[in-house]
Amino acid sequence: MKLALIGYGKMGHIIEEIARQRGHEIVSIIDLDNQNDFTSPAFASADVAIEFTNPTAAFANYQRAWAAGVKVVSGSTGWRADHEADVRRACTEEGKTLFWASNFSLGVAIFSEVNKFLARLMNRFPEYDVRMEEVHHVHKLDAPSGTAITLAEQICANMDRKTAWTLGEVHNADGSVTPAAPAPAEALRIDAIRRDEVPGIHTVTYDSPADYIQITHSAYSRRGFALGAVLAAEYTAHHQGLLTIDDMMGELVK
C-alpha cells in the first residue's frame, strides 16, 4: 500500500517506522514547510493519507487530501464542533472517505466497550456519581482530550442522570491550574492534566458515600496508537465513507 503522512512529529515518525515494517511504501511526507506537496503527483499516488496534526489544521488537511483523490485516516481532535456536519456531508454525499478516531489504540477500543457496559450498569445506582480525569504530555494543545470526550459521550448516552460533559480543573503545562467553572449536577466533569511526556491516561471514577469504582487505561508509549493508525489505513484502503474504530474492530473480531 502507498501511504502519505500529514504531520511529521513524534507520531508521524513512529507511524512511518511501523508502516515500513509492515511492508508499506511512504510516497509523501507533508509538514509545515512543504504544504505545496498536497498538489504533487507523489501525494496523489497515495492510497491513504495518515493525518496527525492539530485541531486548527485538521479539516483543511482533509479537504486538500480529498481534492487530490486520497482517502484520509486521522487522529486529530478538536475539529468536530465546527466541521462535523461538513465532514459527514462530504463522506455520505460527496464520495469522500475519512477514518477518524479519537484514539487508535486497541487497548482503548477494549476500554471503550467496558466503559459503555459499566455506564449502563451504573445507571441503576444513582448513589454513585461519575467523573473523569485525563493525563497527557505537555505538548498536547486541546483539553479535554478527544478520547476523554468520546468516553464521556458514551457515558452520557448510557446514563440518564448525565446529559453532557463539562471541562473541570485543568493542570496546565506551565504548572498553573485553571479552576473548574460551576456546572450542574447532570454535567459529567472531565479534569485535564498536562505533565511531562505522558502518552495518555484516562480514568473513569464512580464515587458514592460508601466506596468508589474506578477503571483506567494507561498507555506505555505512542507505539500502540501508531500501530492502530496503520491498521486503520489498511482497512480504509478497501472501504469508503465515514469510518470509525468500531467498523474496523467489528471486522477484526469476526
GIKAPE-V179085 format. One record per pair of residues at least 6 apart in sequence whose ideal C-beta (glycine too) atoms are under 7 Angstrom apart, sorted by the first residue. I is the first residue (numbers start at 0). J is the second residue. D is the distance in Angstrom with one decimal. If there is no record, write none. Layout:
i j d
I J D
I J D
//
This chain:
i j d
0 23 4.8
0 46 5.0
0 47 6.9
0 232 7.0
0 233 6.6
0 236 5.5
1 24 5.1
1 26 4.8
1 44 5.7
1 45 5.0
1 46 5.0
2 18 5.5
2 23 5.2
2 24 6.9
2 25 5.5
2 26 6.9
2 45 5.9
2 46 7.0
2 47 5.9
2 49 6.3
2 232 6.1
3 26 6.1
3 27 4.1
3 29 6.9
3 42 5.3
3 45 3.8
3 48 4.0
3 69 6.5
4 11 5.2
4 14 6.4
4 15 6.2
4 25 6.4
4 28 4.7
4 29 6.9
4 49 5.7
5 29 5.0
5 48 5.4
5 49 6.9
5 50 4.1
5 52 6.3
5 60 5.2
6 30 6.7
6 50 6.2
6 51 4.5
6 52 4.1
7 28 5.4
7 30 4.3
9 221 6.3
10 51 4.5
10 221 5.8
10 224 6.9
10 225 6.2
11 51 6.1
13 221 5.5
13 222 6.0
13 225 4.1
14 49 5.7
14 225 4.6
14 228 5.6
14 229 6.3
15 25 5.7
17 225 5.2
17 226 5.5
17 229 5.2
18 25 6.3
18 229 5.1
19 25 6.8
21 229 6.1
26 41 5.1
26 44 5.4
26 45 5.3
27 36 5.9
27 39 6.6
27 41 4.6
27 42 4.2
27 45 6.1
29 36 5.1
29 37 6.4
29 42 6.9
36 42 5.6
37 63 4.2
37 67 6.3
38 67 7.0
42 67 5.7
42 69 6.8
43 67 4.5
43 68 6.2
43 69 6.7
45 69 5.1
46 70 7.0
46 236 4.8
47 69 6.9
47 70 4.8
47 72 5.8
47 232 4.4
47 235 5.2
47 236 5.4
48 64 4.7
48 69 5.0
48 71 5.2
49 72 4.8
49 228 5.4
49 232 5.6
50 57 6.6
50 60 5.2
50 71 5.7
50 72 6.9
50 73 4.2
50 75 6.1
51 74 5.1
51 75 6.2
52 60 6.1
52 75 5.4
53 75 6.5
53 140 5.8
54 75 6.4
54 76 6.2
54 77 2.7
54 78 5.6
54 140 6.6
54 141 5.4
57 73 6.1
57 75 3.7
57 78 4.5
58 78 4.8
58 82 4.3
61 71 5.4
61 73 6.9
61 86 6.8
61 97 6.1
64 71 4.9
65 89 6.7
65 95 4.6
70 96 4.0
70 235 5.3
71 96 6.8
71 97 5.0
72 98 4.5
72 228 6.0
72 231 4.8
72 232 4.9
72 235 5.4
73 97 6.4
73 99 5.1
74 100 6.2
74 103 5.8
74 224 6.9
74 228 6.1
76 101 5.6
76 141 5.7
76 144 6.8
76 145 2.9
77 141 4.3
77 145 6.9
86 97 6.0
86 241 7.0
87 241 6.1
89 95 4.2
90 96 6.4
90 97 5.6
90 240 5.1
90 241 3.8
91 240 6.7
91 241 6.5
96 235 6.4
96 239 4.5
96 240 6.1
97 241 5.9
97 242 7.0
98 231 5.0
98 234 7.0
98 235 4.5
98 242 4.0
99 243 7.0
100 231 6.9
100 243 6.5
100 244 4.4
101 145 3.3
101 146 4.6
101 148 6.7
101 149 4.5
102 146 4.1
102 224 6.8
103 224 5.0
103 227 3.0
103 228 4.7
103 231 6.0
103 244 7.0
104 218 6.3
104 223 4.4
104 224 5.3
104 227 5.5
105 223 6.8
105 227 6.1
106 216 5.9
106 223 6.4
107 146 6.3
107 216 5.7
108 244 5.4
108 248 5.4
110 216 4.2
111 150 6.7
111 153 6.6
113 214 6.1
114 150 5.3
114 153 5.5
114 154 6.8
114 203 6.1
114 214 6.9
115 153 4.9
115 157 5.8
117 214 6.6
118 153 6.5
118 154 4.5
118 157 3.9
118 158 5.0
119 157 4.6
121 127 5.5
121 129 6.9
121 158 6.7
121 205 5.5
122 157 6.3
122 158 4.8
122 159 5.9
125 160 6.2
126 207 4.8
127 205 4.2
127 206 6.5
127 207 4.6
128 206 5.5
129 154 6.2
129 161 6.6
129 187 6.2
129 203 6.7
129 204 6.9
129 205 5.2
130 187 7.0
130 188 4.8
130 204 5.5
131 147 5.9
131 150 6.6
131 151 6.1
131 187 6.7
131 189 4.5
131 202 6.7
131 203 5.4
132 190 4.6
132 192 6.9
132 202 4.8
133 143 5.6
133 144 4.8
133 147 4.2
133 189 6.6
133 191 5.6
133 200 6.8
133 201 5.1
134 192 4.4
134 194 6.0
134 197 5.2
134 200 4.2
135 144 5.9
135 193 6.1
135 197 5.8
135 199 5.5
136 195 6.6
136 196 4.8
136 197 5.3
136 198 6.8
137 172 3.7
137 193 4.9
137 194 6.8
137 195 6.7
139 193 6.3
142 166 6.7
142 169 5.4
142 191 3.9
143 166 6.0
143 189 4.3
143 191 4.9
146 199 6.9
146 201 5.8
147 189 5.1
147 201 5.9
148 164 6.5
150 201 6.3
150 203 6.6
151 164 3.7
151 187 5.1
151 189 5.9
154 161 5.9
154 187 6.0
155 161 4.8
155 162 6.1
155 163 6.2
155 164 6.8
155 187 6.2
160 185 6.2
161 185 5.9
161 187 4.6
162 185 4.6
163 186 5.8
164 186 6.8
164 187 4.5
164 189 5.6
165 182 4.3
165 186 4.0
165 187 6.9
165 188 5.8
166 189 6.1
166 191 7.0
167 179 4.1
167 188 4.0
167 189 5.6
167 190 4.2
168 176 6.4
168 177 7.0
168 178 6.0
168 179 4.7
168 190 4.8
169 176 7.0
169 177 4.2
169 191 4.8
170 176 5.5
170 192 4.2
170 193 6.2
171 177 6.4
171 193 5.9
172 193 4.3
179 188 6.6
182 188 6.5
198 218 4.1
198 220 5.6
198 221 5.3
199 218 4.5
200 215 6.7
200 217 4.7
201 215 6.9
201 216 5.1
202 213 6.3
202 215 4.4
203 214 5.2
204 211 5.8
204 213 4.8
205 211 6.3
205 212 4.4
230 247 6.9
231 247 6.0
234 247 4.6
234 250 6.9
235 242 6.1
//
